[in-house]
Amino acid sequence: MIYVAQEMKEPTYGWPAIQHCMAALPEHLEKVLTKEVNDLKIDVLGDTAIAFFISRSSVKLKARAELHEPTFRVSMIFKRTPAGWRAIHFHESALSAQAAQAMSSAH
């Protein structure tokens, strides 16, 4: 499993390391105000599926007075197992300032 978060310098490999990243969230994150998933596209290729979407969030971080409102592109890869579909890859790509401005003016 691979988790590539936009705010992290390096990818995170393996479920134990990903769990460690998620467990650390309460240290930095005070509250999630909104979370949107838009433009979801899914392609199923046998026992593998690829998903792509735009994610928008509004969160209150403990270290900042202002809201943190990232918009980013996400691609995920899923594998069908006997227990059901499981995510095996998650990648966030931050939008450039120019792309973010164009997307916000389109709404």
Residue frames as a rotation matrix with the C-alpha (Angstrom) as fourth column:
MET 1
0.577 0.817 0.000 0.00
0.817 -0.577 0.000 0.00
0.000 0.000 -1.000 0.00
ILE 2
-0.637 -0.750 0.176 1.17
0.758 -0.651 -0.029 3.50
0.137 0.115 0.984 -0.81
TYR 3
0.592 0.735 -0.330 -0.18
0.776 -0.630 -0.012 6.81
-0.217 -0.249 -0.944 0.51
VAL 4
-0.545 -0.727 0.417 1.09
0.812 -0.582 0.048 9.97
0.208 0.365 0.908 -1.22
ALA 5
0.472 0.706 -0.528 -0.23
0.825 -0.565 -0.019 12.97
-0.312 -0.427 -0.849 0.71
GLN 6
0.560 -0.214 0.800 0.32
0.481 -0.702 -0.524 16.43
0.674 0.679 -0.291 -0.72
GLU 7
0.813 -0.193 0.549 1.58
-0.473 -0.769 0.430 17.81
0.339 -0.610 -0.717 2.59
MET 8
0.728 -0.563 0.392 4.18
-0.010 0.562 0.827 15.09
-0.686 -0.606 0.404 3.13
LYS 9
0.122 -0.799 -0.588 7.67
-0.858 -0.383 0.343 15.19
-0.500 0.463 -0.732 1.66
GLU 10
-0.834 -0.472 -0.287 7.85
-0.550 0.755 0.357 11.43
0.048 0.455 -0.889 0.96
PRO 11
0.060 0.850 -0.524 5.28
-0.557 0.464 0.689 8.71
0.828 0.250 0.501 0.22
THR 12
-0.199 -0.016 0.980 4.16
-0.915 0.362 -0.180 6.46
-0.351 -0.932 -0.087 3.06
TYR 13
-0.298 -0.017 -0.954 4.53
-0.624 0.760 0.182 2.72
0.722 0.650 -0.237 2.40
GLY 14
-0.702 0.024 -0.711 2.65
0.302 0.915 -0.267 -0.10
0.644 -0.403 -0.650 4.10
TRP 15
0.273 0.962 0.002 -0.42
0.325 -0.094 0.941 -0.27
0.905 -0.256 -0.339 6.29
PRO 16
0.288 -0.161 -0.944 1.37
0.957 0.016 0.290 0.15
-0.031 -0.987 0.159 9.67
ALA 17
-0.764 -0.626 -0.154 3.02
0.611 -0.780 0.139 3.39
-0.208 0.012 0.978 8.48
ILE 18
-0.561 0.654 0.508 -0.26
0.121 -0.542 0.832 4.68
0.819 0.528 0.225 7.01
GLN 19
0.434 0.711 -0.552 -2.05
0.659 0.167 0.733 3.93
0.614 -0.683 -0.396 10.30
HIS 20
-0.185 -0.608 -0.772 0.67
0.940 -0.338 0.041 5.86
-0.286 -0.719 0.634 12.14
CYS 21
-0.923 -0.120 0.365 0.05
0.276 -0.868 0.414 8.91
0.267 0.483 0.834 9.87
MET 22
-0.116 0.974 0.193 -3.69
0.143 -0.176 0.974 8.75
0.983 0.141 -0.118 10.44
ALA 23
0.351 0.213 -0.912 -3.27
0.886 0.241 0.397 8.35
0.304 -0.947 -0.104 14.21
ALA 24
-0.590 -0.680 -0.435 -1.24
0.772 -0.632 -0.058 11.59
-0.235 -0.370 0.899 14.27
LEU 25
-0.377 0.485 0.789 -4.05
0.534 -0.582 0.613 13.66
0.756 0.653 -0.040 12.69
PRO 26
0.645 0.713 -0.275 -5.68
0.645 -0.314 0.697 14.67
0.410 -0.627 -0.662 16.01
GLU 27
-0.032 -0.744 -0.667 -2.40
0.872 -0.347 0.345 16.37
-0.488 -0.571 0.661 17.00
HIS 28
-0.907 -0.422 -0.010 -2.81
0.336 -0.736 0.587 18.86
-0.255 0.529 0.809 14.12
LEU 29
-0.652 0.723 0.227 -6.47
0.147 -0.173 0.974 18.80
0.744 0.668 0.007 13.16
GLU 30
-0.910 0.378 0.169 -9.06
-0.306 -0.336 -0.891 20.51
-0.280 -0.862 0.422 15.33
LYS 31
-0.048 0.968 0.246 -12.17
0.009 0.247 -0.969 20.05
-0.999 -0.044 -0.021 13.17
VAL 32
-0.903 -0.045 0.428 -13.27
0.420 0.122 0.899 19.11
-0.093 0.991 -0.091 9.65
LEU 33
-0.504 0.730 -0.461 -15.96
-0.338 -0.658 -0.672 21.58
-0.794 -0.183 0.579 8.63
THR 34
0.656 0.691 -0.303 -16.65
-0.578 0.202 -0.791 20.32
-0.485 0.694 0.532 5.10
LYS 35
-0.570 -0.741 0.356 -15.38
-0.211 0.550 0.808 17.63
-0.794 0.386 -0.470 2.73
GLU 36
0.550 0.735 -0.396 -16.50
-0.571 -0.015 -0.821 17.40
-0.609 0.678 0.412 -0.90
VAL 37
-0.519 -0.585 0.623 -15.72
0.209 0.620 0.756 14.86
-0.829 0.523 -0.200 -3.58
ASN 38
0.437 0.641 -0.631 -16.47
-0.448 -0.453 -0.771 16.07
-0.780 0.620 0.089 -7.12
ASP 39
0.377 -0.220 -0.900 -16.04
-0.923 -0.002 -0.386 14.80
0.083 0.976 -0.203 -10.67
LEU 40
-0.061 -0.365 0.929 -15.68
-0.535 0.798 0.279 11.17
-0.843 -0.480 -0.244 -9.59
LYS 41
0.396 0.078 -0.915 -14.61
-0.861 0.378 -0.340 8.82
0.319 0.923 0.217 -12.38
ILE 42
0.054 -0.347 0.936 -14.10
-0.583 0.750 0.312 5.08
-0.811 -0.563 -0.162 -11.89
ASP 43
0.202 -0.067 -0.977 -12.69
-0.880 0.425 -0.211 2.59
0.429 0.903 0.027 -14.38
VAL 44
0.450 -0.010 0.893 -12.97
-0.548 0.786 0.285 -1.10
-0.705 -0.618 0.348 -13.51
LEU 45
0.116 -0.535 -0.837 -10.38
-0.898 0.304 -0.319 -3.36
0.425 0.788 -0.445 -15.11
GLY 46
-0.039 -0.054 -0.998 -11.16
0.090 0.994 -0.057 -6.89
0.995 -0.092 -0.034 -13.93
ASP 47
0.456 0.155 -0.877 -10.11
0.825 0.297 0.481 -7.16
0.335 -0.942 0.008 -10.28
THR 48
-0.600 -0.654 -0.461 -8.57
0.747 -0.665 -0.029 -3.69
-0.287 -0.361 0.887 -10.30
ALA 49
0.561 0.742 0.366 -10.31
0.808 -0.586 -0.051 -0.31
0.177 0.325 -0.929 -10.31
ILE 50
-0.694 -0.719 0.025 -8.91
0.711 -0.691 -0.129 3.18
0.110 -0.072 0.991 -10.76
ALA 51
0.503 0.843 -0.191 -10.74
0.863 -0.500 0.069 6.17
-0.038 -0.200 -0.979 -9.29
PHE 52
-0.718 -0.631 0.293 -10.09
0.636 -0.766 -0.093 9.86
0.283 0.120 0.952 -9.88
PHE 53
0.466 0.885 -0.007 -11.79
0.825 -0.431 0.365 12.83
0.320 -0.176 -0.931 -8.21
ILE 54
-0.338 -0.439 0.832 -11.39
0.031 -0.889 -0.456 16.40
0.941 -0.128 0.314 -7.03
SER 55
0.085 0.289 -0.954 -11.38
0.947 0.274 0.167 16.83
0.309 -0.917 -0.250 -3.25
ARG 56
-0.214 -0.089 0.973 -12.25
-0.107 -0.988 -0.114 20.07
0.971 -0.129 0.202 -1.47
SER 57
0.031 0.163 -0.986 -12.00
0.914 0.396 0.094 20.47
0.406 -0.904 -0.136 2.30
SER 58
0.160 -0.052 0.986 -12.45
-0.351 -0.936 0.008 23.15
0.923 -0.347 -0.168 4.89
VAL 59
0.394 -0.116 -0.912 -10.64
0.709 0.670 0.221 22.34
0.585 -0.733 0.346 8.13
LYS 60
0.784 -0.210 0.584 -9.57
-0.498 -0.775 0.390 24.09
0.371 -0.596 -0.712 11.30
LEU 61
0.192 -0.816 -0.545 -5.96
0.421 0.570 -0.706 23.30
0.887 -0.094 0.453 12.19
LYS 62
0.664 0.059 -0.746 -4.80
0.748 -0.068 0.660 23.70
-0.012 -0.996 -0.090 15.76
ALA 63
-0.221 -0.905 -0.365 -1.78
0.830 -0.371 0.417 25.83
-0.513 -0.211 0.832 14.78
ARG 64
-0.868 -0.083 0.490 -3.65
0.407 -0.686 0.603 28.34
0.287 0.722 0.629 12.56
ALA 65
-0.616 0.693 -0.375 -6.30
-0.074 -0.525 -0.848 30.96
-0.785 -0.494 0.375 13.19
GLU 66
-0.193 0.538 -0.820 -7.52
-0.946 -0.324 0.011 30.93
-0.260 0.778 0.572 9.57
LEU 67
0.651 0.504 0.568 -9.25
-0.301 0.858 -0.416 27.97
-0.697 0.100 0.710 7.93
HIS 68
-0.651 -0.759 -0.019 -7.22
-0.406 0.326 0.854 25.61
-0.642 0.564 -0.520 5.77
GLU 69
0.442 0.897 0.016 -9.15
-0.349 0.188 -0.918 24.99
-0.826 0.400 0.396 2.53
PRO 70
-0.626 -0.777 -0.061 -7.18
-0.388 0.242 0.889 22.73
-0.676 0.580 -0.453 0.20
THR 71
0.719 0.668 -0.193 -8.39
-0.522 0.336 -0.784 21.57
-0.459 0.665 0.590 -3.20
PHE 72
-0.416 -0.908 -0.040 -6.54
-0.738 0.312 0.598 18.70
-0.531 0.278 -0.800 -4.77
ARG 73
0.280 0.382 -0.881 -6.78
-0.835 0.550 -0.026 15.92
0.475 0.743 0.472 -7.30
VAL 74
-0.090 -0.246 0.965 -6.90
-0.737 0.669 0.102 12.36
-0.670 -0.702 -0.242 -6.02
SER 75
0.128 0.145 -0.981 -6.20
-0.752 0.659 -0.001 9.11
0.646 0.738 0.193 -7.79
MET 76
-0.021 -0.048 0.999 -6.78
-0.827 0.562 0.010 5.78
-0.562 -0.826 -0.051 -6.09
ILE 77
-0.385 -0.074 -0.920 -6.23
-0.633 0.747 0.204 2.18
0.672 0.661 -0.335 -7.09
PHE 78
0.156 0.530 0.834 -8.43
-0.916 0.394 -0.078 -0.56
-0.370 -0.751 0.547 -5.65
LYS 79
-0.773 -0.351 -0.529 -8.00
-0.502 0.848 0.170 -4.34
0.389 0.396 -0.832 -5.72
ARG 80
0.385 0.923 0.009 -10.94
-0.790 0.324 0.520 -6.75
0.477 -0.207 0.854 -5.46
THR 81
-0.803 -0.586 0.113 -10.34
-0.543 0.639 -0.544 -9.31
0.247 -0.498 -0.831 -2.70
PRO 82
-0.552 0.627 -0.549 -12.56
0.507 0.776 0.376 -12.09
0.661 -0.071 -0.747 -1.28
ALA 83
-0.409 0.368 -0.835 -13.52
0.822 -0.249 -0.513 -9.57
-0.396 -0.896 -0.201 1.45
GLY 84
0.735 0.678 -0.034 -14.45
0.576 -0.650 -0.495 -6.87
-0.358 0.344 -0.868 -1.12
TRP 85
0.555 -0.507 0.660 -12.72
0.411 -0.523 -0.747 -3.89
0.723 0.685 -0.082 -2.73
ARG 86
0.584 -0.473 -0.660 -9.63
0.663 -0.192 0.724 -2.61
-0.469 -0.860 0.202 -0.90
ALA 87
0.945 -0.325 -0.025 -7.68
-0.299 -0.834 -0.463 0.59
0.130 0.445 -0.886 -1.56
ILE 88
0.608 -0.794 0.005 -4.03
0.757 0.582 0.296 -0.14
-0.238 -0.176 0.955 -2.32
HIS 89
-0.570 -0.781 0.255 -2.86
0.820 -0.562 0.113 3.26
0.055 0.274 0.960 -3.56
PHE 90
0.656 0.718 -0.232 -3.89
0.735 -0.678 -0.019 6.84
-0.171 -0.158 -0.973 -2.71
HIS 91
-0.496 -0.847 0.193 -2.28
0.867 -0.470 0.166 9.89
-0.050 0.249 0.967 -4.32
GLU 92
0.634 0.613 -0.471 -3.08
0.582 -0.780 -0.231 13.56
-0.509 -0.128 -0.851 -3.71
SER 93
-0.366 -0.706 0.606 -1.83
0.915 -0.391 0.097 16.19
0.168 0.590 0.790 -6.15
ALA 94
-0.105 0.271 -0.957 -2.00
0.484 -0.826 -0.287 19.80
-0.869 -0.494 -0.044 -5.03
LEU 95
0.647 0.360 0.672 -3.34
0.762 -0.340 -0.551 22.22
0.030 0.869 -0.495 -7.58
SER 96
-0.606 -0.763 0.226 -1.08
0.761 -0.638 -0.112 25.00
0.230 0.104 0.968 -8.72
ALA 97
-0.560 0.386 -0.733 -2.26
0.272 -0.750 -0.603 28.45
-0.783 -0.537 0.315 -7.61
GLN 98
-0.773 0.235 -0.589 -3.26
-0.614 -0.513 0.600 29.19
-0.161 0.826 0.541 -11.21
ALA 99
-0.714 0.523 -0.465 -5.33
0.114 0.742 0.660 25.98
0.691 0.419 -0.589 -11.51
ALA 100
-0.560 0.503 -0.658 -7.00
0.812 0.175 -0.557 26.56
-0.165 -0.847 -0.506 -8.13
GLN 101
-0.648 0.301 -0.699 -7.96
-0.147 -0.951 -0.273 30.09
-0.747 -0.074 0.661 -9.13
ALA 102
-0.773 0.355 -0.526 -9.41
-0.567 -0.013 0.824 28.90
0.286 0.935 0.211 -12.45
MET 103
-0.645 0.541 -0.540 -11.41
0.488 0.835 0.254 26.16
0.588 -0.099 -0.803 -10.72
SER 104
-0.562 0.445 -0.697 -12.81
0.659 -0.268 -0.702 28.49
-0.499 -0.855 -0.143 -8.05
SER 105
-0.669 0.311 -0.675 -13.92
-0.454 -0.890 0.041 31.05
-0.588 0.334 0.737 -10.63
ALA 106
-0.818 0.367 -0.443 -15.70
-0.261 0.450 0.854 28.31
0.513 0.814 -0.272 -12.61
HIS 107
-0.583 0.610 -0.537 -18.08
0.778 0.610 -0.152 27.61
0.235 -0.506 -0.830 -9.67
